């Protein structure tokens, strides 16, 4: 059974702080890793993807991948109240098969 | 560019009724997906289509059928709705590698 796990939260951080969201996955053969943001009542929207070990930065967002530890994280720098949402980690295990984690709820306190 | 569109946005059905959820994408993507999202359960894959003319079961296919009508359209049919199918249904599409998915706005379905 291929699994993707995330802490459900809620994770609360003060405005301006760094929010750190974590995700672990079960299959060492996993190939691509995605982070989505979902506001309440809305559909998931892609933030970024990563498929090589190391860091990938896009504006205030940094994705970190460690395939040996089967761990992927998302850092949000200078967190804003508008970042308050549920963050979904998704892992591609094989051709066209993507598994989503249950999501972590983030609350940024002004 | 509308992206991924879904119809209807809201639907209420009685137990035993049937309906088809429509999905279309204008991004020329090969792959399309149907998910359901329930509180505390995350997104669960119902069916997916890797390319026009092919469909495969996902994690929770029972009670559903799909049709990949052409490259743009992928429909989900509930033949005999049950209260357990009350959920939010999302359609998504993706290009080839790295297969990032783009989601439609969702259909909120209630079965009474």
Contacts between the chains, C-beta under 8 A, distances in Angstrom:
chain1	res1	chain2	res2	distance
A	31	B	98	7.7
A	32	B	97	7.7
A	32	B	98	4.2
A	32	B	99	6.3
A	32	B	100	7.9
A	34	B	100	5.9
A	34	B	101	7.5
A	42	B	105	7.6
A	42	B	106	7.9
A	43	B	90	5.8
A	43	B	103	4.1
A	43	B	104	6.3
A	43	B	105	5.4
A	43	B	106	5.2
A	44	B	43	7.3
A	44	B	90	7.4
A	44	B	101	8.0
A	44	B	103	5.1
A	45	B	103	7.1
A	46	B	100	5.4
A	46	B	101	7.1
A	46	B	102	6.8
A	49	B	98	5.5
A	49	B	100	5.2
A	51	B	98	5.7
A	88	B	42	7.3
A	88	B	43	7.0
A	90	B	101	7.6
A	92	B	98	7.1
A	92	B	99	5.6
A	95	B	50	7.2
A	96	B	31	5.3
A	96	B	48	6.4
A	96	B	50	4.7
A	96	B	94	7.7
A	96	B	99	6.4
A	97	B	48	7.8
A	98	B	33	8.0
A	98	B	45	7.7
A	98	B	99	6.6
A	98	B	101	6.6
A	99	B	45	7.8
A	100	B	35	7.9
A	100	B	42	5.4
A	100	B	43	4.2
A	100	B	44	8.0
A	101	B	42	6.5
A	102	B	40	7.3
A	102	B	41	7.3
A	102	B	42	4.0
A	103	B	42	5.9
